[in-house]
């Protein structure tokens, strides 16, 4: 009868193992693994959490400004360089840094200049890795010296605040194959642009252009355009102004020195606004303006208010050219303003009114036309009319040569 192997003594089995030179008994007995899950395949990559984009808060080019109540909510940019300006342009036209996953702009992000900004004469392209724009190929120009591409990005319906702190923005180039052009294409009713000067800018569009805004429903205050700028509407369309193409908001204490001598002849040209359906107060135009129809030293066409404004330069057109307003429509106010003599190449110019045509003489008060001596002598009459507006004219140090300057009366 065969014996069951399980009945053989363990000592005998170990004796056989030692005799045969085996080492099985020396090995540690490993308990069975009852885990039925299969191990990860060695070919599977390790799992990593998706990296979340975090904008750089501060660089040599810019600083992000955060809400004092919500420390994680960006409300604007302080900008030190042209590259920093591109970061702000990207945030307000392409991608909000607060919600980059939505891939949409934040038109309310403010801009504060901390230095003069000089934009290089180079086009800009999108840099998705850095979430910004970057400078690329040189800007190109037509035979008249106007740009055919841009180193700027248009801001439509901008509703934030641009605080210039008295600094300059120079060298920006804008070409729009349509309507709207300027530092912002259109300014929302909540938007503000103030305390800056535009230098050596070139803007080219088809209608509604100004160096500060193409169209404004907001507030533009203490902004200035130097004479080294160039502005053009490239068709016979309308609304061209040194500050704004079309104004439906408020323009305060601004000056224009740009001369409208180039480009096609257009309708509705003004030293401050091509068309005004809002309020222009405390502004002076120093730039020569030549056009066609409804051309004015302050505004080409007025359906709003022009208060305490002056014009020192020649204004000429084929029809309705005026040193203050080209065509002043009914239900408007023009008060305490003056113009130097202008030349109207079309119809006779009324030296006594400062308008190419005035359909609302009942609401015009203390309007004067003349040389610097004449205007300085009329300051008391103008200031009497301006008391309610808290502005006053100040006599020039040399009234035989210089026109008066403006001063805002602080309450």
C-alpha positions as CSV (number, residue, x, y, z in Angstrom):
1,X,0.0,0.0,0.0
2,X,1.3,3.5,-0.9
3,X,1.8,6.0,1.8
4,X,0.3,9.4,1.6
5,X,3.1,12.0,1.2
6,X,1.3,14.2,3.8
7,X,2.0,11.5,6.4
8,X,5.8,11.6,6.0
9,X,7.5,13.3,8.9
10,X,8.8,16.8,8.2
11,X,12.2,15.9,9.6
12,X,12.6,13.2,7.0
13,X,11.7,15.7,4.2
14,X,14.3,18.1,5.4
15,X,16.9,15.3,5.6
16,X,16.2,14.5,1.9
17,X,16.5,18.2,0.9
18,X,19.8,18.6,2.7
19,X,21.1,15.4,1.2
20,X,20.2,16.5,-2.3
21,X,21.8,20.0,-1.8
22,X,18.5,21.8,-2.1
23,X,17.8,25.1,-0.3
24,X,14.0,25.2,-0.4
25,X,13.6,24.9,3.3
26,X,15.9,27.9,3.9
27,X,13.5,30.2,1.9
28,X,11.0,32.4,3.6
29,X,7.5,31.2,3.1
30,X,5.5,34.1,1.5
31,X,1.9,34.2,2.3
32,X,-0.5,34.2,-0.6
33,X,-1.7,37.6,-2.0
34,X,-5.5,37.7,-1.9
35,X,-5.6,41.2,-3.6
36,X,-7.3,40.5,-6.9
37,X,-6.6,44.0,-8.4
38,X,-4.2,44.1,-11.3
39,X,-1.1,46.3,-10.9
40,X,-0.8,49.4,-13.1
41,X,0.8,48.7,-16.4
42,X,4.4,49.9,-16.4
43,X,3.7,51.7,-19.6
44,X,1.0,54.0,-18.0
45,X,2.4,57.5,-17.3
46,X,2.1,58.8,-13.7
47,X,-1.1,60.9,-13.1
48,X,-0.4,64.6,-12.7
49,X,-2.8,67.4,-11.7
50,X,-3.5,69.9,-14.5
51,X,-1.4,73.1,-14.0
52,X,-3.5,76.1,-13.4
53,X,-2.5,79.4,-15.1
54,X,-1.4,82.0,-12.5
55,X,-0.6,85.4,-13.9
56,X,2.6,87.1,-12.8
57,X,1.6,89.8,-10.3
58,X,4.6,92.0,-10.9
59,X,7.3,92.3,-13.4
60,X,9.6,95.1,-14.6
61,X,6.9,95.9,-17.2
62,X,3.7,96.0,-15.2
63,X,2.0,95.4,-11.9
64,X,-1.5,93.9,-11.5
65,X,-3.7,95.9,-9.1
66,X,-6.1,93.8,-7.0
67,X,-9.4,94.8,-5.4
68,X,-8.9,95.8,-1.8
69,X,-11.9,93.8,-0.7
70,X,-11.3,90.8,-2.8
71,X,-7.5,90.3,-2.9
72,X,-7.7,87.8,-5.7
73,X,-9.7,89.9,-8.2
74,X,-7.6,91.9,-10.6
75,X,-9.0,95.4,-11.3
76,X,-6.2,97.0,-13.4
77,X,-2.6,97.3,-14.5
78,X,0.1,99.7,-13.6
79,X,2.3,100.0,-16.6
80,X,6.0,100.9,-16.9
81,X,6.9,99.9,-20.5
82,X,5.5,99.2,-23.9
83,X,5.6,95.5,-23.1
84,X,3.5,96.1,-20.0
85,X,1.1,98.0,-22.2
86,X,0.7,94.9,-24.4
87,X,-0.2,92.9,-21.3
88,X,-3.1,95.3,-20.5
89,X,-4.2,95.3,-24.2
90,X,-4.3,91.5,-24.1
91,X,-6.4,91.4,-20.9
92,X,-8.9,94.0,-22.2
93,X,-9.2,92.6,-25.7
94,X,-8.6,88.8,-25.5
95,X,-8.5,87.2,-22.1
96,X,-9.4,88.4,-18.6
97,X,-6.7,87.3,-16.1
98,X,-9.4,86.7,-13.5
99,X,-11.1,84.0,-15.6
100,X,-8.6,82.8,-18.2
101,X,-10.5,79.6,-18.8
102,X,-13.4,81.6,-20.3
103,X,-11.1,83.1,-22.9
104,X,-12.9,86.4,-22.9
105,X,-11.7,90.0,-22.4
106,X,-12.4,92.3,-19.4
107,X,-13.3,95.7,-20.7
108,X,-13.3,97.1,-17.2
109,X,-9.7,96.6,-16.3
110,X,-8.0,100.0,-15.6
111,X,-4.7,101.2,-16.9
112,X,-2.4,103.5,-14.9
113,X,0.8,104.9,-16.5
114,X,3.8,105.0,-14.3
115,X,6.2,106.3,-16.9
116,X,6.1,107.7,-20.5
117,X,5.3,104.9,-22.9
118,X,7.0,104.7,-26.3
119,X,5.5,102.1,-28.5
120,X,8.0,100.5,-31.0
121,X,7.3,100.8,-34.7
122,X,6.5,97.1,-34.9
123,X,3.3,95.2,-35.4
124,X,1.9,93.0,-32.5
125,X,1.0,89.3,-32.6
126,X,-0.7,87.1,-30.0
127,X,1.6,85.1,-27.7
128,X,-0.6,82.4,-26.2
129,X,2.1,81.0,-24.0
130,X,2.7,84.3,-22.2
131,X,-1.0,85.3,-22.5
132,X,0.0,88.6,-24.0
133,X,0.9,90.3,-27.3
134,X,4.5,90.7,-28.4
135,X,6.2,92.9,-31.0
136,X,6.9,91.4,-34.3
137,X,7.5,92.7,-37.9
138,X,7.9,96.4,-38.7
139,X,4.7,98.5,-39.2
140,X,4.2,99.3,-42.9
141,X,2.9,102.6,-44.4
142,X,1.2,103.8,-47.5
143,X,2.7,106.5,-49.8
144,X,1.1,109.3,-47.6
145,X,2.8,108.0,-44.4
146,X,-0.3,106.4,-42.9
147,X,-0.1,102.9,-41.3
148,X,-1.5,99.9,-43.1
149,X,-1.2,97.7,-40.0
150,X,-1.0,98.3,-36.3
151,X,1.1,98.1,-33.1
152,X,-2.1,98.6,-31.1
153,X,-5.3,96.7,-30.3
154,X,-8.7,98.5,-30.4
155,X,-10.7,98.5,-27.2
156,X,-14.4,98.4,-28.0
157,X,-16.9,99.6,-25.3
158,X,-14.1,100.1,-22.8
159,X,-15.7,100.8,-19.4
160,X,-12.6,101.1,-17.2
161,X,-10.4,104.1,-16.3
162,X,-7.2,105.1,-18.0
163,X,-5.2,107.3,-15.7
164,X,-2.2,108.9,-17.5
165,X,-0.7,110.7,-14.4
166,X,0.5,113.4,-16.7
167,X,2.7,111.0,-18.8
168,X,2.9,110.6,-22.6
169,X,1.9,107.7,-24.9
170,X,3.9,108.0,-28.1
171,X,4.3,106.0,-31.3
172,X,1.1,104.1,-31.3
173,X,0.0,103.1,-34.8
174,X,-3.6,102.1,-35.6
175,X,-5.1,100.8,-38.9
176,X,-8.8,99.7,-38.9
177,X,-10.3,98.5,-42.2
178,X,-13.7,99.8,-40.9
179,X,-15.0,102.3,-38.4
180,X,-13.5,103.4,-35.1
181,X,-10.0,104.2,-34.2
182,X,-7.9,105.8,-31.4
183,X,-6.5,104.9,-28.0
184,X,-9.8,103.2,-27.5
185,X,-12.2,102.6,-30.4
186,X,-15.3,103.3,-28.3
187,X,-15.6,104.5,-24.7
188,X,-18.5,103.3,-22.6
189,X,-20.6,105.6,-20.5
190,X,-18.7,104.4,-17.4
191,X,-15.3,104.8,-19.1
192,X,-12.8,107.5,-18.2
193,X,-9.6,108.7,-19.9
194,X,-7.7,111.4,-18.2
195,X,-4.3,113.2,-17.6
196,X,-2.3,112.0,-20.6
197,X,-0.7,113.4,-23.8
198,X,-0.7,111.6,-27.2
199,X,2.5,112.1,-29.2
200,X,3.7,110.9,-32.6
201,X,0.5,108.8,-33.2
202,X,-0.8,107.7,-36.5
203,X,-4.4,106.5,-36.9
204,X,-6.1,105.4,-40.1
205,X,-9.7,104.2,-40.4
206,X,-12.8,104.6,-42.5
207,X,-15.0,106.7,-40.2
208,X,-15.3,107.9,-36.6
209,X,-11.7,108.5,-35.5
210,X,-9.9,110.5,-32.8
211,X,-6.6,110.1,-31.0
212,X,-8.3,109.4,-27.7
213,X,-11.4,107.7,-28.9
214,X,-13.3,107.0,-32.1
215,X,-16.6,107.3,-30.2
216,X,-17.1,108.4,-26.6
217,X,-20.0,108.1,-24.2
218,X,-17.8,108.6,-21.2
219,X,-15.5,111.2,-19.7
220,X,-12.3,112.5,-21.3
221,X,-10.5,115.0,-19.1
222,X,-7.1,116.8,-19.4
223,X,-6.0,115.0,-22.5
224,X,-3.8,116.6,-25.1
225,X,-2.8,115.8,-28.7
226,X,0.5,117.2,-30.0
227,X,1.1,118.4,-33.5
228,X,3.4,115.5,-34.4
229,X,0.5,113.2,-34.8
230,X,-1.3,112.1,-38.0
231,X,-4.9,111.2,-38.4
232,X,-6.8,110.1,-41.5
233,X,-10.1,108.8,-42.7
234,X,-9.2,106.9,-45.9
235,X,-12.6,107.3,-47.6
236,X,-15.0,110.3,-47.9
237,X,-16.8,109.2,-44.8
238,X,-17.4,111.2,-41.6
239,X,-16.5,112.2,-38.1
240,X,-12.9,113.1,-37.4
241,X,-11.7,114.9,-34.3
242,X,-8.4,115.6,-32.6
243,X,-9.7,114.1,-29.3
244,X,-12.9,112.2,-30.4
245,X,-14.5,111.4,-33.7
246,X,-18.1,111.4,-32.2
247,X,-18.7,112.7,-28.7
248,X,-21.9,111.7,-26.7
249,X,-20.2,112.1,-23.3
250,X,-18.2,114.9,-21.7
251,X,-14.8,116.3,-22.7
252,X,-13.1,118.6,-20.2
253,X,-9.9,120.7,-20.3
254,X,-8.4,119.1,-23.5
255,X,-6.3,120.6,-26.2
256,X,-5.5,119.6,-29.8
257,X,-2.4,120.8,-31.8
258,X,-2.7,118.3,-34.7
259,X,-3.1,119.9,-38.1
260,X,-5.7,118.3,-40.4
261,X,-3.8,118.8,-43.6
262,X,-3.5,115.3,-45.0
263,X,-5.7,112.6,-46.3
264,X,-9.0,112.8,-48.1
265,X,-11.4,115.7,-47.6
266,X,-14.0,114.6,-45.1
267,X,-17.2,115.9,-43.5
268,X,-17.7,116.6,-39.8
269,X,-14.2,117.6,-38.8
270,X,-13.4,119.3,-35.5
271,X,-10.3,120.2,-33.5
272,X,-11.8,118.6,-30.4
273,X,-14.7,116.5,-31.9
274,X,-16.0,115.8,-35.4
275,X,-19.5,115.6,-34.0
276,X,-20.6,116.7,-30.6
277,X,-23.9,115.5,-29.0
278,X,-22.6,115.8,-25.5
279,X,-20.6,118.5,-23.6
280,X,-17.3,120.0,-24.5
281,X,-16.0,122.4,-21.8
282,X,-12.7,124.2,-21.2
283,X,-11.0,123.0,-24.5
284,X,-8.7,124.8,-26.9
285,X,-7.8,124.0,-30.5
286,X,-4.4,125.1,-31.9
287,X,-4.4,122.9,-35.0
288,X,-5.2,124.1,-38.5
289,X,-8.3,122.3,-39.9
290,X,-9.2,121.9,-43.6
291,X,-12.2,119.9,-44.7
292,X,-15.3,120.0,-46.8
293,X,-18.6,120.2,-45.0
294,X,-19.3,121.1,-41.4
295,X,-15.8,121.9,-40.2
296,X,-15.2,123.6,-36.8
297,X,-12.4,124.7,-34.6
298,X,-14.0,122.9,-31.7
299,X,-16.6,120.7,-33.4
300,X,-17.8,120.2,-36.9
301,X,-21.4,119.6,-36.0
302,X,-23.0,120.6,-32.6
303,X,-26.2,119.2,-31.1
304,X,-24.9,119.5,-27.6
305,X,-23.0,122.1,-25.5
306,X,-19.8,123.9,-26.1
307,X,-18.7,125.9,-23.0
308,X,-15.6,128.0,-22.4
309,X,-13.7,126.9,-25.6
310,X,-11.2,128.7,-27.8
311,X,-9.6,128.3,-31.2
312,X,-6.4,130.0,-32.4
313,X,-6.0,128.3,-35.8
314,X,-7.3,128.6,-39.3
315,X,-10.4,126.6,-40.2
316,X,-11.5,126.3,-43.8
317,X,-14.1,124.3,-45.8
318,X,-16.4,124.4,-48.7
319,X,-19.6,124.8,-46.6
320,X,-20.4,125.5,-43.0
321,X,-16.9,126.2,-41.6
322,X,-16.7,128.0,-38.3
323,X,-13.9,128.9,-35.9
324,X,-15.9,127.4,-33.0
325,X,-18.7,125.3,-34.6
326,X,-19.2,124.4,-38.2
327,X,-22.9,123.7,-38.1
328,X,-24.7,124.6,-34.8
329,X,-28.1,123.0,-34.8
330,X,-31.2,123.9,-32.7
331,X,-31.5,123.3,-29.0
332,X,-27.8,123.7,-28.2
333,X,-25.7,125.8,-25.9
334,X,-22.5,127.7,-26.8
335,X,-21.3,130.0,-24.1
336,X,-18.2,132.0,-23.2
337,X,-16.1,130.9,-26.2
338,X,-13.9,132.6,-28.9
339,X,-12.0,132.1,-32.1
340,X,-9.3,133.7,-34.1
341,X,-10.3,134.9,-37.6
342,X,-10.7,132.0,-40.0
343,X,-10.8,131.6,-43.7
344,X,-13.8,130.0,-45.3
345,X,-13.1,129.1,-48.9
346,X,-16.8,128.5,-49.6
347,X,-19.5,130.8,-48.3
348,X,-18.9,134.2,-46.5
349,X,-17.9,133.7,-42.9
350,X,-19.7,135.6,-40.2
351,X,-16.9,137.1,-38.1
352,X,-19.4,138.1,-35.4
353,X,-20.5,134.6,-34.5
354,X,-17.8,132.0,-34.9
355,X,-20.2,129.6,-36.7
356,X,-20.4,128.4,-40.3
357,X,-24.1,128.2,-39.7
358,X,-26.0,128.8,-36.5
359,X,-29.6,127.6,-36.1
360,X,-29.8,128.3,-32.4
361,X,-28.7,131.9,-31.7
362,X,-31.0,132.2,-28.7
363,X,-28.8,129.9,-26.7
364,X,-25.4,131.4,-27.6
365,X,-23.9,133.9,-25.2
366,X,-20.6,135.8,-25.0
367,X,-19.1,134.5,-28.3
368,X,-16.3,136.5,-29.8
369,X,-14.1,136.5,-32.9
370,X,-10.9,138.5,-33.3
371,X,-7.2,138.8,-32.7
372,X,-5.5,138.2,-29.4
373,X,-6.0,141.8,-28.2
374,X,-9.7,141.7,-29.1
375,X,-10.2,138.4,-27.2
376,X,-8.2,139.4,-24.1
377,X,-10.4,142.5,-23.8
378,X,-13.6,140.4,-23.9
379,X,-12.6,138.3,-20.9
380,X,-14.8,140.0,-18.4
381,X,-17.9,139.4,-20.5
382,X,-17.0,135.8,-21.1
383,X,-16.3,135.1,-17.5
384,X,-19.6,136.7,-16.4
385,X,-21.4,134.1,-18.6
386,X,-19.2,131.3,-17.3
387,X,-19.8,131.8,-13.6
388,X,-22.3,129.0,-13.4
389,X,-19.9,126.6,-15.1
390,X,-16.9,127.2,-12.7
391,X,-14.5,128.1,-15.5
392,X,-12.8,131.4,-16.3
393,X,-10.5,132.9,-18.9
394,X,-7.1,134.3,-17.7
395,X,-5.6,137.2,-19.5
396,X,-2.4,136.4,-21.4
397,X,1.0,137.8,-20.1
398,X,1.5,139.3,-23.6
399,X,-2.0,140.0,-24.9
400,X,-0.7,141.6,-28.1
401,X,0.6,138.2,-29.2
402,X,-1.0,135.5,-27.0
403,X,-4.6,134.4,-26.5
404,X,-6.0,133.9,-23.0
405,X,-5.7,130.6,-21.1
406,X,-8.3,128.7,-19.1
407,X,-8.6,128.0,-15.4
408,X,-11.1,125.8,-13.7
409,X,-12.5,127.2,-10.5
410,X,-12.4,124.7,-7.7
411,X,-15.4,124.7,-5.3
